[in-house]
Amino acid sequence: DSYTCDLCGKQGKWGDGLNAHHLNSYDWDKQNRTNIDNGITLCKKCHMDFHKKYGYGKNTKEQYSKFKESI
């Protein structure tokens, strides 16, 4: 993803405003915790906006898809 937010396109480096987001939450999808296909790069603002809307934990790929469509 070239260190680019999947939602807004902001580029950067890890630790410099980018976050790894688990599509299916780390807390419940234990077998995919480290599966690269279960992650997406988001900037800090987009990551916070997602979690403000859907909370922390029990998140799903479907929630992320709906969130991305709404932007």
mmCIF file as Biopython writes it, N, C-alpha, C and O atoms, coordinates in Angstrom:
data_model
#
loop_
_atom_site.group_PDB
_atom_site.id
_atom_site.type_symbol
_atom_site.label_atom_id
_atom_site.label_alt_id
_atom_site.label_comp_id
_atom_site.label_asym_id
_atom_site.label_entity_id
_atom_site.label_seq_id
_atom_site.pdbx_PDB_ins_code
_atom_site.Cartn_x
_atom_site.Cartn_y
_atom_site.Cartn_z
_atom_site.occupancy
_atom_site.B_iso_or_equiv
_atom_site.auth_seq_id
_atom_site.auth_asym_id
_atom_site.pdbx_PDB_model_num
ATOM 1   N N  . ASP A ? 1  ? 0.816   -1.213  0.000  1.0 0.0 1  A 1 
ATOM 2   C CA . ASP A ? 1  ? 0.000   0.000   0.000  1.0 0.0 1  A 1 
ATOM 3   C C  . ASP A ? 1  ? 0.851   1.265   0.000  1.0 0.0 1  A 1 
ATOM 4   O O  . ASP A ? 1  ? 0.328   2.378   0.068  1.0 0.0 1  A 1 
ATOM 5   N N  . SER A ? 2  ? 2.151   1.083   -0.076 1.0 0.0 2  A 1 
ATOM 6   C CA . SER A ? 2  ? 3.085   2.211   -0.164 1.0 0.0 2  A 1 
ATOM 7   C C  . SER A ? 2  ? 2.925   3.229   0.960  1.0 0.0 2  A 1 
ATOM 8   O O  . SER A ? 2  ? 3.079   4.431   0.741  1.0 0.0 2  A 1 
ATOM 9   N N  . TYR A ? 3  ? 2.613   2.744   2.171  1.0 0.0 3  A 1 
ATOM 10  C CA . TYR A ? 3  ? 2.470   3.627   3.329  1.0 0.0 3  A 1 
ATOM 11  C C  . TYR A ? 3  ? 1.452   4.735   3.052  1.0 0.0 3  A 1 
ATOM 12  O O  . TYR A ? 3  ? 1.714   5.917   3.273  1.0 0.0 3  A 1 
ATOM 13  N N  . THR A ? 4  ? 0.279   4.313   2.561  1.0 0.0 4  A 1 
ATOM 14  C CA . THR A ? 4  ? -0.775  5.247   2.171  1.0 0.0 4  A 1 
ATOM 15  C C  . THR A ? 4  ? -2.084  4.869   2.844  1.0 0.0 4  A 1 
ATOM 16  O O  . THR A ? 4  ? -2.477  3.703   2.829  1.0 0.0 4  A 1 
ATOM 17  N N  . CYS A ? 5  ? -2.761  5.847   3.434  1.0 0.0 5  A 1 
ATOM 18  C CA . CYS A ? 5  ? -4.066  5.615   4.052  1.0 0.0 5  A 1 
ATOM 19  C C  . CYS A ? 5  ? -5.049  5.156   2.976  1.0 0.0 5  A 1 
ATOM 20  O O  . CYS A ? 5  ? -5.173  5.785   1.925  1.0 0.0 5  A 1 
ATOM 21  N N  . ASP A ? 6  ? -5.739  4.062   3.249  1.0 0.0 6  A 1 
ATOM 22  C CA . ASP A ? 6  ? -6.703  3.491   2.310  1.0 0.0 6  A 1 
ATOM 23  C C  . ASP A ? 6  ? -7.917  4.390   2.108  1.0 0.0 6  A 1 
ATOM 24  O O  . ASP A ? 6  ? -8.624  4.250   1.110  1.0 0.0 6  A 1 
ATOM 25  N N  . LEU A ? 7  ? -8.168  5.298   3.025  1.0 0.0 7  A 1 
ATOM 26  C CA . LEU A ? 7  ? -9.367  6.136   2.943  1.0 0.0 7  A 1 
ATOM 27  C C  . LEU A ? 7  ? -9.105  7.521   2.359  1.0 0.0 7  A 1 
ATOM 28  O O  . LEU A ? 7  ? -9.817  7.948   1.450  1.0 0.0 7  A 1 
ATOM 29  N N  . CYS A ? 8  ? -8.108  8.220   2.859  1.0 0.0 8  A 1 
ATOM 30  C CA . CYS A ? 8  ? -7.901  9.605   2.415  1.0 0.0 8  A 1 
ATOM 31  C C  . CYS A ? 8  ? -6.683  9.789   1.527  1.0 0.0 8  A 1 
ATOM 32  O O  . CYS A ? 8  ? -6.518  10.845  0.915  1.0 0.0 8  A 1 
ATOM 33  N N  . GLY A ? 9  ? -5.823  8.774   1.447  1.0 0.0 9  A 1 
ATOM 34  C CA . GLY A ? 9  ? -4.652  8.860   0.594  1.0 0.0 9  A 1 
ATOM 35  C C  . GLY A ? 9  ? -3.425  9.495   1.215  1.0 0.0 9  A 1 
ATOM 36  O O  . GLY A ? 9  ? -2.402  9.651   0.548  1.0 0.0 9  A 1 
ATOM 37  N N  . LYS A ? 10 ? -3.513  9.867   2.498  1.0 0.0 10 A 1 
ATOM 38  C CA . LYS A ? 10 ? -2.350  10.463  3.165  1.0 0.0 10 A 1 
ATOM 39  C C  . LYS A ? 10 ? -1.199  9.467   3.166  1.0 0.0 10 A 1 
ATOM 40  O O  . LYS A ? 10 ? -1.390  8.280   3.434  1.0 0.0 10 A 1 
ATOM 41  N N  . GLN A ? 11 ? -0.009  9.959   2.866  1.0 0.0 11 A 1 
ATOM 42  C CA . GLN A ? 11 ? 1.179   9.114   2.874  1.0 0.0 11 A 1 
ATOM 43  C C  . GLN A ? 11 ? 2.055   9.475   4.059  1.0 0.0 11 A 1 
ATOM 44  O O  . GLN A ? 11 ? 2.022   10.601  4.555  1.0 0.0 11 A 1 
ATOM 45  N N  . GLY A ? 12 ? 2.825   8.516   4.496  1.0 0.0 12 A 1 
ATOM 46  C CA . GLY A ? 12 ? 3.720   8.757   5.621  1.0 0.0 12 A 1 
ATOM 47  C C  . GLY A ? 12 ? 4.533   7.524   5.923  1.0 0.0 12 A 1 
ATOM 48  O O  . GLY A ? 12 ? 4.740   6.665   5.066  1.0 0.0 12 A 1 
ATOM 49  N N  . LYS A ? 13 ? 4.990   7.451   7.156  1.0 0.0 13 A 1 
ATOM 50  C CA . LYS A ? 13 ? 5.768   6.316   7.637  1.0 0.0 13 A 1 
ATOM 51  C C  . LYS A ? 13 ? 5.090   5.784   8.878  1.0 0.0 13 A 1 
ATOM 52  O O  . LYS A ? 13 ? 4.333   6.496   9.538  1.0 0.0 13 A 1 
ATOM 53  N N  . TRP A ? 14 ? 5.364   4.522   9.198  1.0 0.0 14 A 1 
ATOM 54  C CA . TRP A ? 14 ? 4.831   3.970   10.440 1.0 0.0 14 A 1 
ATOM 55  C C  . TRP A ? 14 ? 5.352   4.795   11.606 1.0 0.0 14 A 1 
ATOM 56  O O  . TRP A ? 14 ? 6.529   5.152   11.653 1.0 0.0 14 A 1 
ATOM 57  N N  . GLY A ? 15 ? 4.484   5.087   12.521 1.0 0.0 15 A 1 
ATOM 58  C CA . GLY A ? 15 ? 4.850   5.912   13.654 1.0 0.0 15 A 1 
ATOM 59  C C  . GLY A ? 15 ? 4.790   7.401   13.346 1.0 0.0 15 A 1 
ATOM 60  O O  . GLY A ? 15 ? 5.028   8.233   14.221 1.0 0.0 15 A 1 
ATOM 61  N N  . ASP A ? 16 ? 4.473   7.730   12.106 1.0 0.0 16 A 1 
ATOM 62  C CA . ASP A ? 16 ? 4.388   9.131   11.688 1.0 0.0 16 A 1 
ATOM 63  C C  . ASP A ? 16 ? 2.991   9.404   11.136 1.0 0.0 16 A 1 
ATOM 64  O O  . ASP A ? 16 ? 2.835   9.911   10.025 1.0 0.0 16 A 1 
ATOM 65  N N  . GLY A ? 17 ? 1.990   9.062   11.923 1.0 0.0 17 A 1 
ATOM 66  C CA . GLY A ? 17 ? 0.621   9.351   11.526 1.0 0.0 17 A 1 
ATOM 67  C C  . GLY A ? 17 ? -0.102  8.232   10.815 1.0 0.0 17 A 1 
ATOM 68  O O  . GLY A ? 17 ? -1.250  8.420   10.412 1.0 0.0 17 A 1 
ATOM 69  N N  . LEU A ? 18 ? 0.524   7.055   10.638 1.0 0.0 18 A 1 
ATOM 70  C CA . LEU A ? 18 ? -0.157  5.924   10.026 1.0 0.0 18 A 1 
ATOM 71  C C  . LEU A ? 18 ? -0.353  4.819   11.054 1.0 0.0 18 A 1 
ATOM 72  O O  . LEU A ? 18 ? 0.471   4.625   11.948 1.0 0.0 18 A 1 
ATOM 73  N N  . ASN A ? 19 ? -1.462  4.100   10.908 1.0 0.0 19 A 1 
ATOM 74  C CA . ASN A ? 19 ? -1.791  2.998   11.805 1.0 0.0 19 A 1 
ATOM 75  C C  . ASN A ? 19 ? -2.150  1.761   11.008 1.0 0.0 19 A 1 
ATOM 76  O O  . ASN A ? 19 ? -2.645  1.854   9.885  1.0 0.0 19 A 1 
ATOM 77  N N  . ALA A ? 20 ? -1.900  0.610   11.592 1.0 0.0 20 A 1 
ATOM 78  C CA . ALA A ? 20 ? -2.392  -0.650  11.036 1.0 0.0 20 A 1 
ATOM 79  C C  . ALA A ? 20 ? -3.770  -0.900  11.652 1.0 0.0 20 A 1 
ATOM 80  O O  . ALA A ? 20 ? -3.927  -0.846  12.871 1.0 0.0 20 A 1 
ATOM 81  N N  . HIS A ? 21 ? -4.750  -1.168  10.819 1.0 0.0 21 A 1 
ATOM 82  C CA . HIS A ? 21 ? -6.114  -1.432  11.285 1.0 0.0 21 A 1 
ATOM 83  C C  . HIS A ? 21 ? -6.480  -2.867  10.941 1.0 0.0 21 A 1 
ATOM 84  O O  . HIS A ? 21 ? -6.370  -3.280  9.787  1.0 0.0 21 A 1 
ATOM 85  N N  . HIS A ? 22 ? -6.920  -3.635  11.952 1.0 0.0 22 A 1 
ATOM 86  C CA . HIS A ? 22 ? -7.412  -4.990  11.711 1.0 0.0 22 A 1 
ATOM 87  C C  . HIS A ? 22 ? -8.825  -4.894  11.153 1.0 0.0 22 A 1 
ATOM 88  O O  . HIS A ? 22 ? -9.686  -4.259  11.762 1.0 0.0 22 A 1 
ATOM 89  N N  . LEU A ? 23 ? -9.075  -5.514  10.004 1.0 0.0 23 A 1 
ATOM 90  C CA . LEU A ? 23 ? -10.418 -5.489  9.417  1.0 0.0 23 A 1 
ATOM 91  C C  . LEU A ? 23 ? -11.381 -6.275  10.288 1.0 0.0 23 A 1 
ATOM 92  O O  . LEU A ? 23 ? -12.425 -5.751  10.676 1.0 0.0 23 A 1 
ATOM 93  N N  . ASN A ? 24 ? -11.057 -7.514  10.602 1.0 0.0 24 A 1 
ATOM 94  C CA . ASN A ? 24 ? -11.774 -8.267  11.627 1.0 0.0 24 A 1 
ATOM 95  C C  . ASN A ? 24 ? -10.950 -8.113  12.894 1.0 0.0 24 A 1 
ATOM 96  O O  . ASN A ? 24 ? -9.757  -8.415  12.904 1.0 0.0 24 A 1 
ATOM 97  N N  . SER A ? 25 ? -11.572 -7.652  13.943 1.0 0.0 25 A 1 
ATOM 98  C CA . SER A ? 25 ? -10.872 -7.258  15.170 1.0 0.0 25 A 1 
ATOM 99  C C  . SER A ? 25 ? -9.930  -8.313  15.726 1.0 0.0 25 A 1 
ATOM 100 O O  . SER A ? 25 ? -10.174 -9.518  15.669 1.0 0.0 25 A 1 
ATOM 101 N N  . TYR A ? 26 ? -8.853  -7.793  16.258 1.0 0.0 26 A 1 
ATOM 102 C CA . TYR A ? 26 ? -7.831  -8.598  16.931 1.0 0.0 26 A 1 
ATOM 103 C C  . TYR A ? 26 ? -8.441  -9.410  18.063 1.0 0.0 26 A 1 
ATOM 104 O O  . TYR A ? 26 ? -8.003  -10.531 18.323 1.0 0.0 26 A 1 
ATOM 105 N N  . ASP A ? 27 ? -9.443  -8.864  18.740 1.0 0.0 27 A 1 
ATOM 106 C CA . ASP A ? 27 ? -9.994  -9.522  19.930 1.0 0.0 27 A 1 
ATOM 107 C C  . ASP A ? 27 ? -10.784 -10.782 19.626 1.0 0.0 27 A 1 
ATOM 108 O O  . ASP A ? 27 ? -10.800 -11.691 20.456 1.0 0.0 27 A 1 
ATOM 109 N N  . TRP A ? 28 ? -11.435 -10.880 18.487 1.0 0.0 28 A 1 
ATOM 110 C CA . TRP A ? 28 ? -12.264 -12.064 18.233 1.0 0.0 28 A 1 
ATOM 111 C C  . TRP A ? 28 ? -11.774 -12.942 17.087 1.0 0.0 28 A 1 
ATOM 112 O O  . TRP A ? 28 ? -12.048 -14.142 17.094 1.0 0.0 28 A 1 
ATOM 113 N N  . ASP A ? 29 ? -11.070 -12.405 16.118 1.0 0.0 29 A 1 
ATOM 114 C CA . ASP A ? 29 ? -10.612 -13.205 14.975 1.0 0.0 29 A 1 
ATOM 115 C C  . ASP A ? 29 ? -9.174  -13.648 15.214 1.0 0.0 29 A 1 
ATOM 116 O O  . ASP A ? 29 ? -8.244  -13.200 14.543 1.0 0.0 29 A 1 
ATOM 117 N N  . LYS A ? 30 ? -9.020  -14.535 16.184 1.0 0.0 30 A 1 
ATOM 118 C CA . LYS A ? 30 ? -7.693  -14.931 16.648 1.0 0.0 30 A 1 
ATOM 119 C C  . LYS A ? 30 ? -6.849  -15.580 15.557 1.0 0.0 30 A 1 
ATOM 120 O O  . LYS A ? 30 ? -5.634  -15.381 15.524 1.0 0.0 30 A 1 
ATOM 121 N N  . GLN A ? 31 ? -7.462  -16.346 14.670 1.0 0.0 31 A 1 
ATOM 122 C CA . GLN A ? 31 ? -6.660  -17.036 13.647 1.0 0.0 31 A 1 
ATOM 123 C C  . GLN A ? 31 ? -6.144  -16.079 12.574 1.0 0.0 31 A 1 
ATOM 124 O O  . GLN A ? 31 ? -5.231  -16.434 11.828 1.0 0.0 31 A 1 
ATOM 125 N N  . ASN A ? 32 ? -6.703  -14.883 12.480 1.0 0.0 32 A 1 
ATOM 126 C CA . ASN A ? 32 ? -6.249  -13.923 11.482 1.0 0.0 32 A 1 
ATOM 127 C C  . ASN A ? 32 ? -5.551  -12.704 12.075 1.0 0.0 32 A 1 
ATOM 128 O O  . ASN A ? 32 ? -5.388  -11.691 11.395 1.0 0.0 32 A 1 
ATOM 129 N N  . ARG A ? 33 ? -5.145  -12.794 13.314 1.0 0.0 33 A 1 
ATOM 130 C CA . ARG A ? 33 ? -4.491  -11.657 13.972 1.0 0.0 33 A 1 
ATOM 131 C C  . ARG A ? 33 ? -3.268  -11.166 13.220 1.0 0.0 33 A 1 
ATOM 132 O O  . ARG A ? 33 ? -3.030  -9.960  13.142 1.0 0.0 33 A 1 
ATOM 133 N N  . THR A ? 34 ? -2.501  -12.071 12.676 1.0 0.0 34 A 1 
ATOM 134 C CA . THR A ? 34 ? -1.273  -11.687 11.986 1.0 0.0 34 A 1 
ATOM 135 C C  . THR A ? 34 ? -1.360  -11.895 10.476 1.0 0.0 34 A 1 
ATOM 136 O O  . THR A ? 34 ? -0.346  -11.807 9.783  1.0 0.0 34 A 1 
ATOM 137 N N  . ASN A ? 35 ? -2.542  -12.164 9.965  1.0 0.0 35 A 1 
ATOM 138 C CA . ASN A ? 35 ? -2.754  -12.338 8.527  1.0 0.0 35 A 1 
ATOM 139 C C  . ASN A ? 35 ? -2.739  -10.965 7.862  1.0 0.0 35 A 1 
ATOM 140 O O  . ASN A ? 35 ? -3.561  -10.107 8.181  1.0 0.0 35 A 1 
ATOM 141 N N  . ILE A ? 36 ? -1.813  -10.763 6.947  1.0 0.0 36 A 1 
ATOM 142 C CA . ILE A ? 36 ? -1.674  -9.453  6.302  1.0 0.0 36 A 1 
ATOM 143 C C  . ILE A ? 36 ? -2.940  -9.060  5.537  1.0 0.0 36 A 1 
ATOM 144 O O  . ILE A ? 36 ? -3.209  -7.872  5.358  1.0 0.0 36 A 1 
ATOM 145 N N  . ASP A ? 37 ? -3.711  -10.037 5.090  1.0 0.0 37 A 1 
ATOM 146 C CA . ASP A ? 37 ? -4.950  -9.741  4.368  1.0 0.0 37 A 1 
ATOM 147 C C  . ASP A ? 37 ? -6.071  -9.263  5.293  1.0 0.0 37 A 1 
ATOM 148 O O  . ASP A ? 37 ? -7.133  -8.851  4.825  1.0 0.0 37 A 1 
ATOM 149 N N  . ASN A ? 38 ? -5.833  -9.319  6.600  1.0 0.0 38 A 1 
ATOM 150 C CA . ASN A ? 38 ? -6.805  -8.841  7.579  1.0 0.0 38 A 1 
ATOM 151 C C  . ASN A ? 38 ? -6.447  -7.439  8.073  1.0 0.0 38 A 1 
ATOM 152 O O  . ASN A ? 38 ? -6.994  -6.965  9.069  1.0 0.0 38 A 1 
ATOM 153 N N  . GLY A ? 39 ? -5.543  -6.794  7.383  1.0 0.0 39 A 1 
ATOM 154 C CA . GLY A ? 39 ? -5.118  -5.462  7.815  1.0 0.0 39 A 1 
ATOM 155 C C  . GLY A ? 39 ? -5.157  -4.459  6.690  1.0 0.0 39 A 1 
ATOM 156 O O  . GLY A ? 39 ? -5.120  -4.810  5.511  1.0 0.0 39 A 1 
ATOM 157 N N  . ILE A ? 40 ? -5.232  -3.205  7.077  1.0 0.0 40 A 1 
ATOM 158 C CA . ILE A ? 40 ? -5.255  -2.093  6.130  1.0 0.0 40 A 1 
ATOM 159 C C  . ILE A ? 40 ? -4.523  -0.927  6.785  1.0 0.0 40 A 1 
ATOM 160 O O  . ILE A ? 40 ? -4.519  -0.800  8.009  1.0 0.0 40 A 1 
ATOM 161 N N  . THR A ? 41 ? -3.912  -0.087  5.978  1.0 0.0 41 A 1 
ATOM 162 C CA . THR A ? 41 ? -3.233  1.097   6.500  1.0 0.0 41 A 1 
ATOM 163 C C  . THR A ? 41 ? -4.203  2.269   6.530  1.0 0.0 41 A 1 
ATOM 164 O O  . THR A ? 41 ? -4.852  2.580   5.531  1.0 0.0 41 A 1 
ATOM 165 N N  . LEU A ? 42 ? -4.293  2.912   7.684  1.0 0.0 42 A 1 
ATOM 166 C CA . LEU A ? 42 ? -5.113  4.109   7.848  1.0 0.0 42 A 1 
ATOM 167 C C  . LEU A ? 42 ? -4.283  5.192   8.519  1.0 0.0 42 A 1 
ATOM 168 O O  . LEU A ? 42 ? -3.411  4.898   9.336  1.0 0.0 42 A 1 
ATOM 169 N N  . CYS A ? 43 ? -4.555  6.448   8.171  1.0 0.0 43 A 1 
ATOM 170 C CA . CYS A ? 43 ? -3.919  7.539   8.911  1.0 0.0 43 A 1 
ATOM 171 C C  . CYS A ? 43 ? -4.586  7.612   10.286 1.0 0.0 43 A 1 
ATOM 172 O O  . CYS A ? 43 ? -5.651  7.034   10.505 1.0 0.0 43 A 1 
ATOM 173 N N  . LYS A ? 44 ? -3.958  8.312   11.181 1.0 0.0 44 A 1 
ATOM 174 C CA . LYS A ? 44 ? -4.459  8.404   12.554 1.0 0.0 44 A 1 
ATOM 175 C C  . LYS A ? 44 ? -5.883  8.955   12.603 1.0 0.0 44 A 1 
ATOM 176 O O  . LYS A ? 44 ? -6.716  8.443   13.351 1.0 0.0 44 A 1 
ATOM 177 N N  . LYS A ? 45 ? -6.171  9.995   11.812 1.0 0.0 45 A 1 
ATOM 178 C CA . LYS A ? 45 ? -7.504  10.608  11.824 1.0 0.0 45 A 1 
ATOM 179 C C  . LYS A ? 45 ? -8.571  9.642   11.311 1.0 0.0 45 A 1 
ATOM 180 O O  . LYS A ? 45 ? -9.616  9.494   11.944 1.0 0.0 45 A 1 
ATOM 181 N N  . CYS A ? 46 ? -8.329  8.990   10.187 1.0 0.0 46 A 1 
ATOM 182 C CA . CYS A ? 46 ? -9.310  8.052   9.629  1.0 0.0 46 A 1 
ATOM 183 C C  . CYS A ? 46 ? -9.524  6.863   10.571 1.0 0.0 46 A 1 
ATOM 184 O O  . CYS A ? 46 ? -10.642 6.370   10.718 1.0 0.0 46 A 1 
ATOM 185 N N  . HIS A ? 47 ? -8.435  6.409   11.206 1.0 0.0 47 A 1 
ATOM 186 C CA . HIS A ? 47 ? -8.536  5.300   12.147 1.0 0.0 47 A 1 
ATOM 187 C C  . HIS A ? 47 ? -9.411  5.690   13.340 1.0 0.0 47 A 1 
ATOM 188 O O  . HIS A ? 47 ? -10.268 4.917   13.767 1.0 0.0 47 A 1 
ATOM 189 N N  . MET A ? 48 ? -9.192  6.877   13.866 1.0 0.0 48 A 1 
ATOM 190 C CA . MET A ? 48 ? -10.010 7.359   14.992 1.0 0.0 48 A 1 
ATOM 191 C C  . MET A ? 48 ? -11.465 7.540   14.564 1.0 0.0 48 A 1 
ATOM 192 O O  . MET A ? 48 ? -12.377 7.189   15.313 1.0 0.0 48 A 1 
ATOM 193 N N  . ASP A ? 49 ? -11.691 8.083   13.369 1.0 0.0 49 A 1 
ATOM 194 C CA . ASP A ? 49 ? -13.059 8.285   12.878 1.0 0.0 49 A 1 
ATOM 195 C C  . ASP A ? 49 ? -13.801 6.956   12.762 1.0 0.0 49 A 1 
ATOM 196 O O  . ASP A ? 49 ? -14.973 6.870   13.127 1.0 0.0 49 A 1 
ATOM 197 N N  . PHE A ? 50 ? -13.132 5.926   12.261 1.0 0.0 50 A 1 
ATOM 198 C CA . PHE A ? 50 ? -13.760 4.600   12.174 1.0 0.0 50 A 1 
ATOM 199 C C  . PHE A ? 50 ? -14.178 4.118   13.554 1.0 0.0 50 A 1 
ATOM 200 O O  . PHE A ? 50 ? -15.316 3.690   13.748 1.0 0.0 50 A 1 
ATOM 201 N N  . HIS A ? 51 ? -13.258 4.187   14.516 1.0 0.0 51 A 1 
ATOM 202 C CA . HIS A ? 51 ? -13.552 3.669   15.853 1.0 0.0 51 A 1 
ATOM 203 C C  . HIS A ? 51 ? -14.557 4.544   16.608 1.0 0.0 51 A 1 
ATOM 204 O O  . HIS A ? 51 ? -15.260 4.043   17.485 1.0 0.0 51 A 1 
ATOM 205 N N  . LYS A ? 52 ? -14.639 5.815   16.292 1.0 0.0 52 A 1 
ATOM 206 C CA . LYS A ? 52 ? -15.686 6.650   16.887 1.0 0.0 52 A 1 
ATOM 207 C C  . LYS A ? 52 ? -17.057 6.163   16.454 1.0 0.0 52 A 1 
ATOM 208 O O  . LYS A ? 52 ? -18.009 6.171   17.234 1.0 0.0 52 A 1 
ATOM 209 N N  . LYS A ? 53 ? -17.144 5.740   15.206 1.0 0.0 53 A 1 
ATOM 210 C CA . LYS A ? 53 ? -18.432 5.283   14.671 1.0 0.0 53 A 1 
ATOM 211 C C  . LYS A ? 53 ? -18.766 3.855   15.105 1.0 0.0 53 A 1 
ATOM 212 O O  . LYS A ? 53 ? -19.914 3.570   15.447 1.0 0.0 53 A 1 
ATOM 213 N N  . TYR A ? 54 ? -17.786 2.958   15.096 1.0 0.0 54 A 1 
ATOM 214 C CA . TYR A ? 54 ? -18.059 1.537   15.339 1.0 0.0 54 A 1 
ATOM 215 C C  . TYR A ? 54 ? -17.529 1.000   16.660 1.0 0.0 54 A 1 
ATOM 216 O O  . TYR A ? 54 ? -17.721 -0.176  16.968 1.0 0.0 54 A 1 
ATOM 217 N N  . GLY A ? 55 ? -16.872 1.836   17.437 1.0 0.0 55 A 1 
ATOM 218 C CA . GLY A ? 55 ? -16.341 1.380   18.716 1.0 0.0 55 A 1 
ATOM 219 C C  . GLY A ? 55 ? -15.075 0.563   18.552 1.0 0.0 55 A 1 
ATOM 220 O O  . GLY A ? 55 ? -14.549 0.401   17.451 1.0 0.0 55 A 1 
ATOM 221 N N  . TYR A ? 56 ? -14.603 0.056   19.676 1.0 0.0 56 A 1 
ATOM 222 C CA . TYR A ? 56 ? -13.378 -0.743  19.709 1.0 0.0 56 A 1 
ATOM 223 C C  . TYR A ? 56 ? -13.751 -2.176  20.053 1.0 0.0 56 A 1 
ATOM 224 O O  . TYR A ? 56 ? -14.467 -2.422  21.023 1.0 0.0 56 A 1 
ATOM 225 N N  . GLY A ? 57 ? -13.274 -3.103  19.272 1.0 0.0 57 A 1 
ATOM 226 C CA . GLY A ? 57 ? -13.554 -4.510  19.513 1.0 0.0 57 A 1 
ATOM 227 C C  . GLY A ? 57 ? -14.786 -4.969  18.756 1.0 0.0 57 A 1 
ATOM 228 O O  . GLY A ? 57 ? -15.719 -4.202  18.520 1.0 0.0 57 A 1 
ATOM 229 N N  . LYS A ? 58 ? -14.766 -6.232  18.383 1.0 0.0 58 A 1 
ATOM 230 C CA . LYS A ? 58 ? -15.856 -6.879  17.644 1.0 0.0 58 A 1 
ATOM 231 C C  . LYS A ? 58 ? -16.096 -6.229  16.280 1.0 0.0 58 A 1 
ATOM 232 O O  . LYS A ? 58 ? -17.186 -6.354  15.721 1.0 0.0 58 A 1 
ATOM 233 N N  . ASN A ? 59 ? -15.090 -5.538  15.741 1.0 0.0 59 A 1 
ATOM 234 C CA . ASN A ? 59 ? -15.240 -4.920  14.424 1.0 0.0 59 A 1 
ATOM 235 C C  . ASN A ? 59 ? -15.105 -5.963  13.327 1.0 0.0 59 A 1 
ATOM 236 O O  . ASN A ? 59 ? -14.499 -7.016  13.524 1.0 0.0 59 A 1 
ATOM 237 N N  . THR A ? 60 ? -15.687 -5.654  12.150 1.0 0.0 60 A 1 
ATOM 238 C CA . THR A ? 60 ? -15.707 -6.600  11.040 1.0 0.0 60 A 1 
ATOM 239 C C  . THR A ? 60 ? -15.281 -5.931  9.727  1.0 0.0 60 A 1 
ATOM 240 O O  . THR A ? 60 ? -15.273 -4.707  9.601  1.0 0.0 60 A 1 
ATOM 241 N N  . LYS A ? 61 ? -14.931 -6.772  8.765  1.0 0.0 61 A 1 
ATOM 242 C CA . LYS A ? 61 ? -14.606 -6.284  7.422  1.0 0.0 61 A 1 
ATOM 243 C C  . LYS A ? 61 ? -15.811 -5.576  6.816  1.0 0.0 61 A 1 
ATOM 244 O O  . LYS A ? 61 ? -15.659 -4.594  6.090  1.0 0.0 61 A 1 
ATOM 245 N N  . GLU A ? 62 ? -17.005 -6.075  7.115  1.0 0.0 62 A 1 
ATOM 246 C CA . GLU A ? 62 ? -18.221 -5.470  6.584  1.0 0.0 62 A 1 
ATOM 247 C C  . GLU A ? 62 ? -18.413 -4.045  7.094  1.0 0.0 62 A 1 
ATOM 248 O O  . GLU A ? 62 ? -18.828 -3.167  6.338  1.0 0.0 62 A 1 
ATOM 249 N N  . GLN A ? 63 ? -18.115 -3.808  8.368  1.0 0.0 63 A 1 
ATOM 250 C CA . GLN A ? 63 ? -18.190 -2.456  8.918  1.0 0.0 63 A 1 
ATOM 251 C C  . GLN A ? 63 ? -17.226 -1.541  8.181  1.0 0.0 63 A 1 
ATOM 252 O O  . GLN A ? 63 ? -17.572 -0.411  7.835  1.0 0.0 63 A 1 
ATOM 253 N N  . TYR A ? 64 ? -16.020 -2.031  7.944  1.0 0.0 64 A 1 
ATOM 254 C CA . TYR A ? 64 ? -15.029 -1.212  7.257  1.0 0.0 64 A 1 
ATOM 255 C C  . TYR A ? 64 ? -15.496 -0.876  5.843  1.0 0.0 64 A 1 
ATOM 256 O O  . TYR A ? 64 ? -15.340 0.258   5.390  1.0 0.0 64 A 1 
ATOM 257 N N  . SER A ? 65 ? -16.064 -1.852  5.152  1.0 0.0 65 A 1 
ATOM 258 C CA . SER A ? 65 ? -16.566 -1.605  3.794  1.0 0.0 65 A 1 
ATOM 259 C C  . SER A ? 65 ? -17.649 -0.542  3.793  1.0 0.0 65 A 1 
ATOM 260 O O  . SER A ? 65 ? -17.648 0.340   2.934  1.0 0.0 65 A 1 
ATOM 261 N N  . LYS A ? 66 ? -18.577 -0.611  4.744  1.0 0.0 66 A 1 
ATOM 262 C CA . LYS A ? 66 ? -19.641 0.392   4.848  1.0 0.0 66 A 1 
ATOM 263 C C  . LYS A ? 66 ? -19.062 1.770   5.154  1.0 0.0 66 A 1 
ATOM 264 O O  . LYS A ? 66 ? -19.489 2.775   4.585  1.0 0.0 66 A 1 
ATOM 265 N N  . PHE A ? 67 ? -18.089 1.804   6.055  1.0 0.0 67 A 1 
ATOM 266 C CA . PHE A ? 67 ? -17.461 3.069   6.418  1.0 0.0 67 A 1 
ATOM 267 C C  . PHE A ? 67 ? -16.769 3.692   5.201  1.0 0.0 67 A 1 
ATOM 268 O O  . PHE A ? 67 ? -16.898 4.889   4.945  1.0 0.0 67 A 1 
ATOM 269 N N  . LYS A ? 68 ? -16.042 2.867   4.465  1.0 0.0 68 A 1 
ATOM 270 C CA . LYS A ? 68 ? -15.326 3.368   3.285  1.0 0.0 68 A 1 
ATOM 271 C C  . LYS A ? 68 ? -16.300 3.874   2.228  1.0 0.0 68 A 1 
ATOM 272 O O  . LYS A ? 68 ? -16.030 4.890   1.588  1.0 0.0 68 A 1 
ATOM 273 N N  . GLU A ? 69 ? -17.416 3.197   2.030  1.0 0.0 69 A 1 
ATOM 274 C CA . GLU A ? 69 ? -18.432 3.641   1.070  1.0 0.0 69 A 1 
ATOM 275 C C  . GLU A ? 69 ? -19.039 4.964   1.473  1.0 0.0 69 A 1 
ATOM 276 O O  . GLU A ? 69 ? -19.442 5.741   0.607  1.0 0.0 69 A 1 
ATOM 277 N N  . SER A ? 70 ? -19.116 5.244   2.762  1.0 0.0 70 A 1 
ATOM 278 C CA . SER A ? 70 ? -19.764 6.464   3.248  1.0 0.0 70 A 1 
ATOM 279 C C  . SER A ? 70 ? -18.883 7.702   3.092  1.0 0.0 70 A 1 
ATOM 280 O O  . SER A ? 70 ? -19.359 8.826   3.250  1.0 0.0 70 A 1 
ATOM 281 N N  . ILE A ? 71 ? -17.615 7.504   2.785  1.0 0.0 71 A 1 
ATOM 282 C CA . ILE A ? 71 ? -16.684 8.637   2.655  1.0 0.0 71 A 1 
ATOM 283 C C  . ILE A ? 71 ? -16.673 9.150   1.232  1.0 0.0 71 A 1 
ATOM 284 O O  . ILE A ? 71 ? -15.953 10.100  0.923  1.0 0.0 71 A 1 
#
